[in-house]
């Protein structure tokens, strides 16, 4: 007798249609079969039948009914995620074929965190464009909480920056490129900019620009504040925008945290100053994250190698 996996695979490989997967993703997006059917230009009974056929073939319940519509079960969430990945791969294949027809060199979408955006990624992009001048590149900035789900679904090919914690490691491969420290920085006009051997007490009167609450760096900062007699800044602003943070530091007496590579450029150009205070946290690996399953496109492989090469001159 065939195993459950073999039986389901046999059913799906002979009966599954892309239209069913498109509907599945649409129902997950809308939380409503009627709206998903309208988007797909099919009748609601037909849409319901298509979902039921999927449930029969995969032998699981994909959605649960609520007063407001339907919500995916844990089985439905898994299938929706894989459905998105399938369509992302189809889109990538179509893009590569189109690029070949036009004599281009492919397309890649890169997610970046602050640790990579100032130095590592620009160097890698410069190198890869020297080899593939017609390569289409899209850069998306964000936090791990935003970028990793997009990486899993195939909307992003690579994520570059501070490597995420274990919460993001399922189905993803992390490649460390180098270690980097986090520096405490201020504008050059800040009253503490030129002072030496600072104690934490000297920082207490000033506001802080802090990382988002979902980041490991923010959790480390909050724990550090707690150990400093449960210190609470008189003002705190949560931001991951490199340009916004730089301008705020230059025009206000705020204190901020910045990856060493990014901070070095700003300090060398006279835009920011490093405070003479060493934090007992913040160091960590910078690298690239990509999906374990599914081979990178030639453009993706080229970018990965360019990141490795660029990191060798940083580490």
Secondary structure as the mmCIF struct_conf table of DSSP 4:
data_model
#
loop_
_struct_conf.conf_type_id
_struct_conf.id
_struct_conf.beg_label_comp_id
_struct_conf.beg_label_asym_id
_struct_conf.beg_label_seq_id
_struct_conf.end_label_comp_id
_struct_conf.end_label_asym_id
_struct_conf.end_label_seq_id
HELX_RH_AL_P HELX_RH_AL_P1 UNK A 4 UNK A 15
HELX_RH_AL_P HELX_RH_AL_P2 UNK A 18 UNK A 30
BEND BEND1 UNK A 31 UNK A 31
HELX_RH_AL_P HELX_RH_AL_P3 UNK A 33 UNK A 40
TURN_TY1_P TURN_TY1_P1 UNK A 41 UNK A 41
HELX_RH_AL_P HELX_RH_AL_P4 UNK A 44 UNK A 58
TURN_TY1_P TURN_TY1_P2 UNK A 59 UNK A 59
BEND BEND2 UNK A 60 UNK A 60
STRN STRN1 UNK A 63 UNK A 66
TURN_TY1_P TURN_TY1_P3 UNK A 67 UNK A 68
STRN STRN2 UNK A 69 UNK A 72
HELX_RH_AL_P HELX_RH_AL_P5 UNK A 74 UNK A 101
TURN_TY1_P TURN_TY1_P4 UNK A 102 UNK A 103
STRN STRN3 UNK A 107 UNK A 112
HELX_RH_AL_P HELX_RH_AL_P6 UNK A 114 UNK A 117
TURN_TY1_P TURN_TY1_P5 UNK A 118 UNK A 119
HELX_RH_AL_P HELX_RH_AL_P7 UNK A 120 UNK A 131
TURN_TY1_P TURN_TY1_P6 UNK A 133 UNK A 134
STRN STRN4 UNK A 136 UNK A 141
HELX_RH_AL_P HELX_RH_AL_P8 UNK A 144 UNK A 153
TURN_TY1_P TURN_TY1_P7 UNK A 154 UNK A 154
BEND BEND3 UNK A 155 UNK A 155
BEND BEND4 UNK A 157 UNK A 157
STRN STRN5 UNK A 158 UNK A 162
HELX_LH_PP_P HELX_LH_PP_P1 UNK A 163 UNK A 164
HELX_RH_3T_P HELX_RH_3T_P1 UNK A 166 UNK A 168
TURN_TY1_P TURN_TY1_P8 UNK A 170 UNK A 171
STRN STRN6 UNK A 172 UNK A 180
STRN STRN7 UNK A 182 UNK A 187
TURN_TY1_P TURN_TY1_P9 UNK A 188 UNK A 189
BEND BEND5 UNK A 190 UNK A 190
TURN_TY1_P TURN_TY1_P10 UNK A 191 UNK A 194
BEND BEND6 UNK A 197 UNK A 197
HELX_RH_3T_P HELX_RH_3T_P2 UNK A 200 UNK A 203
TURN_TY1_P TURN_TY1_P11 UNK A 204 UNK A 205
BEND BEND7 UNK A 206 UNK A 206
STRN STRN8 UNK A 208 UNK A 210
TURN_TY1_P TURN_TY1_P12 UNK A 213 UNK A 214
BEND BEND8 UNK A 215 UNK A 215
HELX_RH_AL_P HELX_RH_AL_P9 UNK A 216 UNK A 227
TURN_TY1_P TURN_TY1_P13 UNK A 228 UNK A 229
BEND BEND9 UNK A 230 UNK A 230
BEND BEND10 UNK A 234 UNK A 234
STRN STRN9 UNK A 236 UNK A 238
HELX_RH_AL_P HELX_RH_AL_P10 UNK A 242 UNK A 251
BEND BEND11 UNK A 252 UNK A 253
STRN STRN10 UNK A 255 UNK A 259
HELX_RH_AL_P HELX_RH_AL_P11 UNK A 260 UNK A 268
TURN_TY1_P TURN_TY1_P14 UNK A 269 UNK A 270
BEND BEND12 UNK A 271 UNK A 271
STRN STRN11 UNK A 272 UNK A 274
BEND BEND13 UNK A 276 UNK A 276
BEND BEND14 UNK A 280 UNK A 281
STRN STRN12 UNK A 284 UNK A 291
BEND BEND15 UNK A 292 UNK A 294
HELX_LH_PP_P HELX_LH_PP_P2 UNK A 295 UNK A 297
HELX_RH_AL_P HELX_RH_AL_P12 UNK A 298 UNK A 312
TURN_TY1_P TURN_TY1_P15 UNK A 313 UNK A 314
#
